[in-house]
Amino acid sequence: MLGLILYRVLDFYELLIVVWCIMSWIPGMNETIERIRYALGSIVEPYLSLFRRYIPPFNGIDFSPIVAIIVLRLVQRLILTIL
């Protein structure tokens, strides 16, 4: 039961990373969107910064979210094998 909850939390966190990445491409339209972007950034940035230390941007493209999502998926697979 606890493993399934953790699996879903990691799934939701992955979704937050994807939404944050998409929002970073869109210019700020209004104050509400900027607040949402800031809130998402405060949630996902600490995790992404772990990967940014080792993965530099390539031609201005940040690949750390992709690697971060791959690591989340690997942890999810580990959880499923333990269950």
CYANA upper distance limits for C-alpha pairs under 8 A (distance plus 0.5 A):
  1 MET  CA      5 ILE  CA      6.92
  2 LEU  CA      6 LEU  CA      6.71
  3 GLY  CA      7 TYR  CA      6.55
  3 GLY  CA     79 ILE  CA      6.76
  3 GLY  CA     80 LEU  CA      8.20
  3 GLY  CA     83 LEU  CA      7.44
  4 LEU  CA      8 ARG  CA      6.73
  5 ILE  CA      9 VAL  CA      6.69
  6 LEU  CA     10 LEU  CA      6.69
  7 TYR  CA     11 ASP  CA      6.72
  7 TYR  CA     76 GLN  CA      6.23
  7 TYR  CA     79 ILE  CA      7.47
  8 ARG  CA     12 PHE  CA      6.63
  9 VAL  CA     13 TYR  CA      6.64
 10 LEU  CA     14 GLU  CA      6.64
 10 LEU  CA     72 LEU  CA      7.12
 10 LEU  CA     76 GLN  CA      7.77
 11 ASP  CA     15 LEU  CA      6.95
 12 PHE  CA     16 LEU  CA      6.84
 13 TYR  CA     17 ILE  CA      6.86
 13 TYR  CA     44 VAL  CA      8.40
 14 GLU  CA     18 VAL  CA      6.89
 14 GLU  CA     69 ILE  CA      6.61
 14 GLU  CA     72 LEU  CA      7.75
 15 LEU  CA     19 VAL  CA      6.66
 16 LEU  CA     20 TRP  CA      6.51
 16 LEU  CA     40 LEU  CA      7.39
 16 LEU  CA     44 VAL  CA      7.75
 17 ILE  CA     21 CYS  CA      6.66
 17 ILE  CA     40 LEU  CA      8.45
 17 ILE  CA     44 VAL  CA      6.62
 17 ILE  CA     65 PRO  CA      7.46
 17 ILE  CA     69 ILE  CA      8.39
 18 VAL  CA     22 ILE  CA      6.78
 18 VAL  CA     65 PRO  CA      8.44
 19 VAL  CA     23 MET  CA      6.58
 20 TRP  CA     24 SER  CA      6.62
 20 TRP  CA     37 ARG  CA      7.06
 20 TRP  CA     40 LEU  CA      6.55
 20 TRP  CA     41 GLY  CA      7.21
 20 TRP  CA     44 VAL  CA      8.34
 21 CYS  CA     25 TRP  CA      7.34
 21 CYS  CA     65 PRO  CA      8.29
 22 ILE  CA     26 ILE  CA      7.41
 23 MET  CA     27 PRO  CA      8.36
 23 MET  CA     37 ARG  CA      7.10
 24 SER  CA     37 ARG  CA      8.05
 28 GLY  CA     33 ILE  CA      7.02
 28 GLY  CA     34 GLU  CA      6.40
 29 MET  CA     33 ILE  CA      7.16
 29 MET  CA     34 GLU  CA      8.17
 30 ASN  CA     34 GLU  CA      6.99
 31 GLU  CA     35 ARG  CA      6.71
 32 THR  CA     36 ILE  CA      6.80
 33 ILE  CA     37 ARG  CA      6.60
 34 GLU  CA     38 TYR  CA      6.56
 35 ARG  CA     39 ALA  CA      6.59
 36 ILE  CA     40 LEU  CA      6.62
 37 ARG  CA     41 GLY  CA      6.49
 38 TYR  CA     42 SER  CA      6.70
 39 ALA  CA     43 ILE  CA      7.02
 40 LEU  CA     44 VAL  CA      6.69
 41 GLY  CA     45 GLU  CA      5.78
 42 SER  CA     46 PRO  CA      7.75
 44 VAL  CA     48 LEU  CA      6.73
 45 GLU  CA     49 SER  CA      6.34
 46 PRO  CA     50 LEU  CA      7.41
 47 TYR  CA     51 PHE  CA      8.00
 47 TYR  CA     68 ALA  CA      8.17
 48 LEU  CA     52 ARG  CA      6.81
 48 LEU  CA     64 SER  CA      6.76
 48 LEU  CA     65 PRO  CA      6.80
 48 LEU  CA     68 ALA  CA      6.97
 49 SER  CA     53 ARG  CA      6.88
 50 LEU  CA     54 TYR  CA      8.19
 51 PHE  CA     55 ILE  CA      6.48
 51 PHE  CA     64 SER  CA      5.97
 51 PHE  CA     67 VAL  CA      7.87
 51 PHE  CA     68 ALA  CA      7.35
 52 ARG  CA     56 PRO  CA      6.68
 52 ARG  CA     64 SER  CA      6.19
 55 ILE  CA     63 PHE  CA      7.66
 55 ILE  CA     64 SER  CA      6.83
 56 PRO  CA     62 ASP  CA      7.70
 56 PRO  CA     63 PHE  CA      8.41
 57 PRO  CA     61 ILE  CA      5.70
 57 PRO  CA     62 ASP  CA      5.10
 57 PRO  CA     63 PHE  CA      7.05
 58 PHE  CA     62 ASP  CA      7.17
 58 PHE  CA     63 PHE  CA      8.20
 63 PHE  CA     67 VAL  CA      7.08
 64 SER  CA     68 ALA  CA      6.46
 65 PRO  CA     69 ILE  CA      6.59
 66 ILE  CA     70 ILE  CA      6.76
 67 VAL  CA     71 VAL  CA      6.73
 68 ALA  CA     72 LEU  CA      6.78
 69 ILE  CA     73 ARG  CA      6.67
 70 ILE  CA     74 LEU  CA      6.75
 71 VAL  CA     75 VAL  CA      6.77
 72 LEU  CA     76 GLN  CA      6.70
 73 ARG  CA     77 ARG  CA      6.73
 74 LEU  CA     78 LEU  CA      6.72
 75 VAL  CA     79 ILE  CA      6.71
 76 GLN  CA     80 LEU  CA      6.78
 77 ARG  CA     81 THR  CA      6.74
 78 LEU  CA     82 ILE  CA      6.78
 79 ILE  CA     83 LEU  CA      6.81
